[in-house]
Amino acid sequence: MASEGRAGLARSAVEKLSDAVGEKTKRLGSALQDAPRQRRLILVIVCVALFLDNMLYMVIVPIIPDYINTLRSGQAETRGREGNASGTKSVLGPTYPTENEDIKIGVLFASKAILQLLVNPLSGTFIDRVGYDLPLLIGLTVMFLSTVIFALAENYATLFAARSLQGLGSAFADTSGIAMIADKYTEESERSRALGIALAFISFGSLVAPPFGGVLYQFANKQVPFLVLACICLLDGLLLLTVIRPFSSRARENMPVGTPIHRLMVDPYIAVVAGALTTCNIPLAFLEPTIATWMKQTMHASEWQMGLTWLPAFFPHVLGVYITVQLAARYPHLQWFYGALGMAIIGASSCTVPACRTFGQLVVPLCGICFGIALVDTALLPTLAFLVDVRHVSVYGSVYAIADISYSVAYALGPIVAGQIVHSLGFVQLNLGMGLANVLYAPVLLFLRNVCQMKASHSERNILLEEGPKGLYDTIRMEERQGRGKSLPPPGGVEGDSVDSYHRDASEEDSSDYEYS
């Protein structure tokens, strides 16, 4: 009898616990579906994905030269981590391999950007067809696999495969992530702020990765930094599955058809923006593989100085993002000017790099380059979304694939071409050429000065009113607009007045949709 009573109490306790867990789960699910909260969580997911991609891109800088040298000498197990009589060897700065190995390292570094460059036209079209969430999940999965392969790689071929696989993942994750931010944040001021936050995470990942990888490689082993990044990538993917549930969405079947990427490429305004993104990133892409050798030869820099060369530039980059976001909110019609100013700063800073003779002097122009890049990126990335809104269909996969192609061109050429230019012409001529290119391109952005005055020639509302809803997406949009129209009280109580009020509201909505707020 007593045992039956205890069993009943146990069942009651289990039922209460189950009900409590179910209620908590239901509340969590409803909280995750709350639009503002979900939008913030999506921004976090995308920022972590961009951070991971750039961490993985740069974390190999202090690791790979030394590791390939170790593979060549056949001393993988006995790599000198104990140091010599002068102290422990630092790997925060790169070692200097033979000429043949230098070419292999350059090809390895560039393989990610080359594959990304080739895949982006296809990934942009795929994103336009299926939406943003599933490609982001695919990108995170591929990045996770490439990171694990990096950790387990024991020869050059496997390292090359892992690096190329990362380019495939980046083509999906980066493009869909940026496009998702543009889609979720439709107000221009909010969109600029959200994209600015994403750019800050990109900068943070790129600049923190070399010392992060160097320290863990020195005091642990090659696997540790990659396994840490793989765990973060896995957690980010699980959070994406929890928040967005990409496999449960049925609305993607009725998404509007985006403008084909080849038509976006020949749009003169988009072409000008893409050219600016490529030109402004060339100094960073070309200096990263060459500046360490130049520092060693010119100022006899120590290895810790070479390893931490770019770290101080993180702070002016974040400052540039913040300033541009604030200025864009106040003076949105001057986005082109912020980009042109950034290119002028990049050009002047690039030209002054060869004149530096100490590490402290070198930090100043490098900070100027990163500050200018922040101005250009933060001003022009939202402009791409705005151009698609007013000149094409508001689907952003292909246009941000073009932006990713612009970045990939610079970073595919940098590791391969920069060293050859320095060998043939010299480091001074390389910097003068990059600086002159940025200064000469800055006036081209005058072509964008009237972009903020553009309006869509035939809005989505007019299409729906004239043709009627044809699918789930159109039906939902029509019902949302009608719901807002019905919520307006008719001034005279006449049905016709209510319809007129709805049309006035929709007209005002169109005006606000296609102008800078």
N, C-alpha and C positions, 0 to 999 in steps of 0.2 A: 504494500500500500504506500509506504514511504517512498519506495523507488519510483512508483508511478507518479507520485506528486513531484518528485525531483525532475523526472522526465518531462512532465508538463511544464514546469517552470523553465526548463532548458529550452523547450520548443517555443515558449512564449518569448523568452529572451532573444532567441535566434530570429523569430518573426519581427520583433521590435527593431533589432539591429538591421535586418534586411530592409524594413520599411524606412528606417532612418538613412541608410546608405542610398536607397532608391530615391528618396526625396532630395538628398544632397546632390546625387548625380543629375536629377532632373533640373535642379536649380543651376548647377554648373553648366548643363547643356543650354538652358535658356540664357544664361549670362554670356556664354560664348556666341550665341546667335544674336545678341544685342548688337545693332549695327555699329555704333561708335566704338564699343569695346572690341568688336571683331576687327574693325579697321585698324585700331592700334596694334592688336596682336599680329595682324598681317604685316604691318610695317616692321615689327620686331623680327618676325620670321624672315622677311626679305633682307633686312639689315644683317642678320646673323649669316645668311647664305652668302651675301656679298663679302662680308668680313672673312668668312672661311675661304672663299675662292681666292681672295687676294693674299691671305695668310699662306695658303698652299702655293700660290704663285711665287712668293718671295722667300718662303722659309728654306728653300733649297739653296739659296745663294751662298751661305757660308758652309753648307754641308757637301754639296755635290763636287766642287773642285777637289777638296781633300779626300772625299770618299773614292772618286775615280782614280786619283793618284794612288790611293791605298790598294784598289783593285789591280792597278797596273803593276805595282811592286810585289803583289802576292802576299801582302802582310795584313790581311783583313782581321785575323785574330789578334795579332800582336801590334796593332796600331799604337804608336807612342802616345798614350794619354798620361803617362807618368811624368812626361817632360824631360828636360835635360838639366844640366848643372845650373843653367841660368834661370830655371823656373819652369812652371807649367806652360805648355804651348796653348796659345789662344786660337780659337777658330771663329772669333767674331768677324775677322776679316778673311778674305779668300786667299788661298795659296796660289802659287803661280805654276801651272802645269806647262808641259811642253807645247810646241806649236800645234801638233796634231791633236793633242788633248784639248787645246783651246778651241779648236774648230768643233770638236765633238761636244764640248760644253755649250758653245754658242748655239749649235743646232738643237741640243736638248732644251735649252731655255726657250728657243723660238718655236718649238714644235707645238706647244700649247696654243699660242696665238695663231699659228698657221692653220691648225685644224679648226679652231674657233672661227677664223675668217672664212673657211670653206663651208662650214656647217650653218653659219648664221642665216644665209638666205633661205635655207630649208626650214630651220627652226622658227624663223619669223612667220613664215606661211603656216606652219603647223600650229603655232600659238594662236594665230588669227582664226584658225578653223575650230580648235577644241577649247579655247579659253586659256586662262593663265595658271590655274592651280595644278592641273595634271602635268604640264611641262616643267613647272617648278619642282614637283615631286620627282620627275624623271631626272632632272638636273642634279638634285641632292643625292639621289641614289647612285648616279654615275660618279659624282664627286666622292662619295663614301667609298666606292669600290676603288677608285684611283688612289685615294689616300692610303687604303690598306695595302694596295700593291706597292706603293712607294715604301711603306714600312718593311715589306717582306722582300723587296728587290735586292738581288745580289750580283747583278751584272748590268752592263750598259743597255742592252736590248730591253730588259724589263723596265728599267728607269725610263727609257724612251716611250715605251708603251703606256706606262702610267701617266707620264706627262701629256701625251697625246689624248689619252682618255679624259684627263682633266679638262682639256679644251672642248671636248664633246659635251661634258657636263656643264661647263660654263656657258656654252652657246644656248643651252636651254634655261639654266638657272638665272643667269644674269639678265637675259632679255626678258623672260617672263616675269621676273621679280620687279624690274623697273617698270615694265608695262602694267603690272598689277597695281603698283603705287599710283601711276597716272590715271588708271581706271577708277580706283577707289576715291581718290582725292580730286574732285572735279573743279573745285574753286581754285583759281590760279594762285592765290596767296597760300592756301593750304598745300597745294601741289608743290610749289617751290620750297616750302618748309620741309615737307616729307622727303622730297628728292635731295634736299640739302643734308638731312640727317643720314640718308643712305650714302651720300658721297663722303660724309665724315667717317662712316664705318669702313668704306673702301680705303680711305687714306690711312686710317688707324691700322687696318690689316696689313697694308703694304709696308708701312714704316716700322711696325713693331715686330714683324715676322723675322727679319734677319737676326736681331739679337736674341729673340725667343728661340729660334732654331739653333743658333750657335751655342748658347748656354746649355741647352738640353743635350746637344750632340757632344759637347765637351765633357759634361759631368755625368751623363747617362750613356746613351748610345743613339744610333741613327733611328731606331724604331720609335723612340719615345715621342718626339714632337709630332710625328705623323699619326700615331695612335691617339694622342690627345685631340688632334683635329678631327680624326674619324669619329670619336665619341661625341664631340660637339655637333658634328654633322648629323649623326644618328638621332640625337635629341631634337635637333631642329626639324628633321623629317617627321618624327613622331608628333611634334607640336603642330606641324602643318596638317597631318592626318586628323588630329583632334579638332582643330579650329575650322578647317575648310571642308574636310571630307570630300576630296576631289572625285571619288568614285560614285558618290550619291547624287551628284548634280545632274538634273535632266535638262536644265535650261540651255546648256551649250549647244544642243541640237538645233536651237532656234536663234542662235546668235546672229547678229548682222554680219554680212560678208565684208571683210575688210578690203581696203584697196590693195591690189597686188604690189609686191615689193618693187618690181621693175618700174611701175608707174610712180611710186614714191621717190625712187632714185633719180628720176628725171625732173622732179619738181625742183625748180631753181632755188626756192627758199630752203628746202630741206638739203639740197646739195651744198649750199653755202654753209649751213650749220655743220654738216658732216665734214666738210673741208676744214673748218675751224677746229673741230674736235681732234682731227688727225694732226693738224699742224701744231696745236698747243701741247700735245702729248709727246711730240718727237723729242724735245730736249730731255725730258725725263727718261724716255725709253732708250735714247742713245747714250746718255751719261751713265746710267746704271751699270752697264757692262764695261765702261772704259775709265771711269773716274778713279777707281781704286789704283789701277796701274799708274795713272798720271800723278796721283797723290804720292805714291811710293817713289817715283822718279824725281818729282819736283820739290816736295817738301819733306821727304823722308818720313812720311807719316807712319805712326805705329799701327799695329793691327786693330787695336780697339778703336782708333780714330776712323779707320777705313770701315769697320763694321758699324759704327754709329753715325756715319756720314749724313744719312737722310733723316735720322730720328728727330733732330730739332725742327725740321721742316713741317712736322705734323701740326705744330701749334699755329703757325701762320696759315696753313691750309684750312684748319677749322675756323680760324678767324675770318678768312676770306669767304667761307661758306656762310657764316653768320651775317657778315656785312652785306653780302649780296642778297640774302633772303630778306633782310630788313629793308634794304633799298628797293627791292622788287615789290614789296608790299606798299611802299609809299609812292614810288614812281615806276609803275609797271611798264610804261611806254619807253623806258630807257634800257630795256634788257639788252638790246644790241650794243649800247654804249658800254655796259659793264663787261661784255665779252671783248669788245675792242680794247678797252683799257687793260683787261687781263692779258691780252696778247702783246700789247706794248710793254707791259711789265716783264713778261716772259722773255721778250726779245732783248730788252736792256740787261736783264739779269744774266741771260745766257752769254752775252758778249763780254761780261765782266768776269766770268768764271776763270778764264786763263790768266787773268792778272793777279789772282790770289796767290799768296806765298805762304800762308799759315792756315791752320785748320780753322781758327776763329774767323779769319777773313772769308774763307770758303763758305762758311755757314750762311753768310748774308745773302749772296746771290742764289744759293740753293733754296733758301726760304722765300726769296722773291719769285723763283720759278713755281714753287708749290702754291704760293699765294695767288699768282696769276692763273694757274690752272684751276684753282677753286672758283675764281671769278667767272672764267669761261664756262666751266661745266655747270655751275649752279645757275647761270643765266640762260644757257642754251638748251639744256635738257628739258626744262618745262616748255620752252619755245617749240620744240619738236611736237609735243603733245598738242599744244595750241594750234599749230599748223595743220595737224591731222583733223582736229575738231572743225576748223573753219574751211578747209580746202578739200577734205576727203571724208572718210567714214571714221567715226570715233572708236576705232579698234587699233590698239597700239603695239601689237606684236612686231609687225614688219618695220615700223618706223624706229623702234628701239633696237631691232636687229641691225638696222643701218648704223645707228650710233655705236653698237658693239663692233661692227665691221670697221668703223673709223678708228676706234681704239686699237683693234687687232692689227690694222695695217702698221701702226707705229711700233707696236711691241713685237710684231713678227720681223720687221726689218732691223730693229735695234740690235739684238744680240748677234746678228749675222753681218750686217753692213757697217755698224759703227766702228768695229775694230779695223776693218779694211780701210775705212776713210782715215782713221787716225794713222795707220801705217803708211798710207799713200800720200796724204796731204798734211796731216798733223792735227794735234788736238786743238790748237788755236783756230785753225781754219774750220774745223767741225763746228765749234761753238759760234763762230761768227756767221757761218752759213745758217745755222738753226735760228739764231737771233734775228738775222735779216729776214728770214722766211716769215717769222711771226710778225715783225714790224710791218712788212709789206702786205700781209694778209689782213691786218687789223682794219684798214679802210674798206675792205670788201664787205664787212658787216654793216656798213651803211645801207646796203641793199635791204636789210631787215628793219629799217627804221619805221616803216609804215605798217608792220605786221599787226600791231595791236589794234589798228583801226579796221582790220578785216572782219567781215561777217560772212556767215555761211550763205551761199547763194540759194540753197533750197533746204530748209531745215527738216529734221526728222519729224517734227510735229506736223508740218504741212503734208509730208508724204503719208502719214497715218491718217490725217483728216480726209485726204483726197482718195486714197486707195483702200483704207480700212485695214484692220489687223489681219496679217496672213499667217502668223505663227504664235507660239507661246511668248516669245520675247516681245513682239509687237503688241499682243493682247495685254500683257502686263504693263507695258509702257502706257498704252491707251487708257487702261483702267486707273493707273496712278494719276494721270492727268485729269481724267474725268472726275476722280474722287476729289482732287483739289478744287476743280471747278464747282462741284456740287456743294462744297463746304462754304462757298462764298454766298452770303445772303443776297437774294435778288433785290435791287433797290426799289422796284415798283411792284414786286410780287407777280410779275408777268414772266411766263416761261421764256419768252424771247429775250427779256432783259437778262435772265440767268445765262442764256447761251452767249449773249454779248459779253457778259462779265467773264465767262469762261475763256472766250476768245481773247479778251483784253489781258487776262492773267497769263494765258499761254504765250501771247505775244511778248509780254514783259519778260517771261521766263526765257524765251528765245534770245531776247536782247542781252540778258545777263549771262546766258550760257556762252555766248560767242564774243564777249568783251572781257577785257581784264577787269576784275573787280577792284 
